Amino acid sequence: MRTATELKWVTSARNLSGYCLALTFNDGSERIFDCEPLINQYPIFASLRDKAVFDHFDLDGWTITWLDGSIDIAPEYLYENSVAA
């Protein structure tokens, strides 16, 4: 089990080219996450192929969400599968 000091959450996000997002986490780290592999592999993310949908995300206090929270990606997954900016 992770302690509160180990938990990661997204504090800010912005669109980059394609399906990439620049993310800042609560520990101050800045990382780049490419959503395209998820969009192409998992049906739940298929609606994000529409760039207008993809580009309109929200932050819910923990992570990024789309379509009023019906689609999200765990912040730990975003952190562990992104690269340093």
N, C-alpha and C positions, 0 to 999 in steps of 0.2 A: 504494500500500500504506500502511495506517495504521501509525503507530508505537505502541509500547506505551502511551505517554502519551495517545494519542487513542482507544484502545479503550475501549468502554463495556461495562459489565456491571451487572446488577441485584444490588443488595446487600440490598434488602428490598422486600416487596410486601404490600399488604393490599387486601381487597375493599372496594369502594365500592358504590353502588347500581347496579342493572342489571348490565351486563357491563363495568363500569369497574374499573380497578385503579389504586391509588396506588403508584407505583414510586419507589424511591430508587436512584440509580446511583452508581457508584464515584467519580464526581467531586463527589458531594454534592448533585447536582441532584435535585429532587423533581418528578415529572411524573405526569400522569394519562393513561392509555391506555384507549381504548374498544375492547373486543374485538368488539362486536356486528357491525361491518361484515365482519370476517373470518369470524365464525361464520355469517353469512348468505350470504357469497359463495363460500366454499371448502368443498367436501365434507369435507376432512380435519378441519375444526373442528366439524363437525355435532354430534358427541357433547357438545360444550360448551354446546349449547342447554339441556341439563339443568342447572339451576342447582346441583344437588347435586354434579355433576361439576365444573362451572366453579369453584365455591367451594373445591374441594379441590385446590389446586395446591401445587407444591413449588418450591424454589429449588435448582438443581443446581450453583451456583458461578458461573454465567454468566447464566442467564436463568430464566424461569418455565417449568415443565413440568406436564403433566397426564397422568394414566393411566400412572404409572410411567415417565415420560419418552417415551411414544410420541407425545405432542403437545408441541411447544414453539414459541416464536416467537423469532427471532433478536433479541438485545439491541439491535443497531443499528437494527432495524426498530421496536422498541418506543420507542427514544429519538427517532428521526426522525419518527415518526408519533404522537407524544404532545404534550400541551400542558403548559406550566409549571403547577405546582400553586399 
